C-alpha cells in the first residue's frame, strides 16, 4: 500500500492515470492558493479556498512523510531526515499561511504579514508536479560541472570588467558595487541605461563587455541543450526497454 501511495504522489509516469490525476489536483490547488496574492483585499472566498488547499497540502505532506523511506532509501533514518529536506521545508512553509484560516490564534503571522510572504513558497510546489522541471533537474545534475565552469567564467569576467571600468571612470562609478552592476548588465547585453560609461575608453570597454557577453551567455544555453537532448534520449531508451525512471 505504501509503495502504491509513493508511486501516486511522485511525478506521474506514462499510463498511470491515478498519479496523473493526483498531480493535476495538486497543481490546481497550488494555483488556487496563489490567487489571493494578486489582490490587496481579503475576500470571504479566499478563506474557504485557504482551508481547502491547506487540507490538501497537509494530506500531501503526511503521505510523503510516511513514504519517506521509499524516497530517501535510508531506512528508519529517512523519517528523521525528511522534514529537513528542501521540498519538505517548502511544504511546511506552504502550510503555515493556511493555519490562519482555521485558527485566529495565529495572528502573530498576520501581524507581520508573514502569511502572504510564506504563500510565495507555494510557487515552488508547482515545480514538483512538473515532469518538464524534473527533466531540467536531471539536465542540471548531469551538466553540473560544465555549468559551474561557465558560471565561474562569467563571475570572473564580471569582476574584471567592473575593476577596469571602476578605475577607468571613477567619476561615473562612485562605488565598486555600481561597477559590478554595470558589468553584469553589460555582460547580459540588457543595458538598462541607468548607469553607463561616458568617456571614450569607457564606451570601448562597454562594447567589448557586450560582445564577450554574447559568447558567455550562449555557453550555458549550449550545455543545457546538449544535456536535455541526452536526458530525452535516455528516457526513450528506458521506455523501449520497459523501464521507467523515478525522480
C-alpha positions in Angstrom: 0.0 0.0 0.0 2.8 2.5 0.9 4.6 1.7 -2.3 1.5 2.4 -4.3 1.0 5.7 -2.4 4.6 6.6 -3.2 4.0 5.9 -6.9 0.9 8.1 -6.9 2.3 11.1 -5.1 5.5 11.2 -7.2 5.6 12.6 -10.7 3.1 10.7 -12.9 4.5 8.1 -15.2 3.1 7.4 -18.6 -0.2 5.4 -18.3 -0.6 6.0 -14.5 -4.0 7.8 -14.6 -4.3 8.0 -10.8 -0.9 9.6 -10.4 -1.7 12.0 -13.2 -5.0 12.9 -11.6 -3.2 13.5 -8.3 -0.6 15.8 -9.9 -3.4 17.8 -11.7 -5.4 18.2 -8.4 -2.3 19.4 -6.5 -1.3 21.7 -9.4 -4.8 23.3 -9.4 -4.8 23.6 -5.6 -1.4 25.4 -5.7 -2.6 27.8 -8.4 -5.9 28.5 -6.5 -3.9 29.1 -3.2 -1.8 31.7 -5.0 -4.7 33.7 -6.4 -5.2 35.8 -3.2 -1.7 37.2 -3.7 -3.0 39.0 -6.7 -5.4 41.1 -4.6 -4.8 43.5 -1.8 -8.2 42.9 -0.2 -9.2 39.7 1.7 -12.4 38.4 0.2 -14.5 35.7 2.1 -14.0 33.2 -0.7 -10.2 33.3 0.0 -10.8 31.9 3.5 -12.7 29.0 2.0 -10.1 28.2 -0.6 -7.3 28.6 2.0 -9.0 25.9 4.2 -9.5 23.5 1.2 -5.9 23.9 -0.2 -4.2 23.7 3.2 -6.0 20.4 3.9 -4.7 19.1 0.6 -1.2 20.3 1.4 -1.3 18.6 4.9 -2.5 15.3 3.4 0.2 15.5 0.7 2.9 16.2 3.4 1.7 13.3 5.6 1.7 10.9 2.6 5.2 12.0 1.7 6.4 11.6 5.3 5.0 8.1 5.7 6.7 7.1 2.4 10.0 8.9 3.2 12.0 5.7 3.4 11.0 4.8 -0.2 12.1 8.2 -1.4 15.3 8.6 0.5 16.1 4.9 0.8 17.9 5.3 4.2 15.7 3.1 6.3 14.2 4.5 9.5 16.6 7.4 9.3 14.6 8.7 6.4 11.8 9.8 8.8 14.3 11.9 10.7 16.0 13.3 7.6 12.9 14.0 5.5 11.5 17.1 7.5 14.8 18.8 6.8 14.9 18.2 3.1 14.4 21.1 0.7 10.9 20.0 -0.5 9.7 19.2 3.0 10.7 22.6 4.2 8.9 24.2 1.2 5.8 22.1 2.0 5.8 23.2 5.6 6.2 26.9 4.7 3.3 26.5 2.3 1.1 25.0 5.1 1.8 27.7 7.7 -0.2 30.5 6.0 -3.3 28.3 5.8 -3.3 27.7 9.5 -4.7 31.2 9.9 -7.8 30.2 8.1 -8.6 27.6 10.9 -7.5 29.5 14.0 -7.1 33.2 14.6 -4.6 32.4 17.3 -2.0 32.6 14.6 -2.4 36.4 14.4 1.3 36.8 15.0 1.8 35.7 11.4 -0.8 38.1 10.2 0.7 41.0 12.2 4.0 40.8 10.3 2.2 39.8 7.1 4.3 36.7 7.0 1.4 34.7 5.8 1.4 36.5 2.4 5.1 36.1 2.2 5.0 32.4 3.0 2.4 31.8 0.3 5.0 32.7 -2.2 6.8 29.5 -1.4 3.8 27.6 -2.9 5.2 28.7 -6.3 8.0 26.2 -5.8 5.4 23.4 -5.2 4.3 23.8 -8.8 7.7 22.6 -9.9 7.4 19.4 -8.0 4.5 18.2 -10.1 6.1 19.1 -13.5 7.8 16.3 -15.5 9.5 19.0 -17.6 11.0 20.5 -14.5 12.1 17.1 -13.4 13.9 16.7 -16.8 15.6 20.1 -16.3 16.8 19.0 -12.8 18.3 15.9 -14.4 20.0 18.1 -17.1 21.5 20.4 -14.4 22.6 17.4 -12.4 24.3 15.8 -15.4 25.8 19.1 -16.6 26.7 20.4 -13.2 30.5 20.6 -13.7 30.2 22.3 -17.1 27.6 24.8 -15.7 29.8 25.6 -12.7 32.8 26.2 -15.0 30.7 28.6 -17.2 29.3 30.4 -14.1 32.8 30.8 -12.7 34.0 32.3 -16.1 31.1 34.7 -16.0 31.7 35.8 -12.4 35.4 36.3 -13.1 34.7 38.3 -16.2 32.2 40.5 -14.4 34.7 41.2 -11.6 37.5 42.0 -14.1 35.2 44.3 -16.2 34.0 46.0 -13.0 37.6 46.6 -11.8 38.6 48.0 -15.2 35.7 50.4 -15.6 35.8 51.4 -11.9 39.3 52.7 -12.4 38.7 54.0 -16.0 35.7 56.2 -15.0 35.9 56.9 -11.2 33.7 60.0 -11.7 30.8 57.8 -13.1 31.1 54.8 -10.9 31.1 56.0 -7.3 31.3 52.5 -5.7 32.6 49.2 -6.8 29.1 47.7 -6.5 27.9 50.2 -9.2 30.7 48.9 -11.4 29.7 45.3 -10.7 26.1 46.2 -11.5 27.2 47.8 -14.8 29.4 44.8 -15.7 26.5 42.4 -15.1 24.1 44.4 -17.2 26.7 44.8 -19.9 27.6 41.1 -19.9 23.9 40.1 -20.3 23.5 42.8 -23.0 20.4 44.1 -21.3 21.6 47.7 -20.9 19.1 49.5 -18.6 20.8 52.8 -19.2 20.7 54.0 -15.5 24.5 53.7 -15.2 26.6 53.9 -18.3 30.1 54.9 -19.4 30.5 58.4 -20.8 34.2 58.6 -21.8 35.7 57.1 -24.9 37.7 54.4 -23.1 34.6 53.6 -21.0 32.5 53.1 -24.2 35.2 50.9 -25.7 35.2 48.8 -22.6 31.4 48.6 -22.7 31.4 47.4 -26.3 34.0 44.7 -25.5 32.0 43.6 -22.5 28.8 43.4 -24.5 30.4 41.3 -27.3 32.0 39.0 -24.8 28.7 38.7 -23.0 27.1 37.2 -26.1 29.6 34.4 -26.1 29.5 33.8 -22.3 25.6 33.8 -22.2 25.5 31.4 -25.1 27.7 28.8 -23.4 25.2 27.6 -20.7 22.4 27.5 -23.3 24.5 25.1 -25.4 25.4 23.0 -22.3 21.7 22.8 -21.2 20.5 22.0 -24.7 23.1 19.1 -25.1 22.1 17.8 -21.6 18.4 18.0 -22.4 18.9 16.0 -25.6 20.8 13.4 -23.6 18.1 13.1 -21.0 15.4 12.7 -23.6 17.4 10.0 -25.4 17.9 8.1 -22.1 14.2 8.3 -21.3 13.4 7.0 -24.8 15.8 4.1 -24.3 14.4 3.3 -20.9 10.9 3.4 -22.3 11.8 1.0 -25.1 13.4 -1.4 -22.5 10.3 -1.2 -20.3 12.0 0.8 -17.6 10.6 4.0 -16.0 13.0 6.3 -14.2 11.9 7.6 -10.8 12.7 11.1 -9.5 
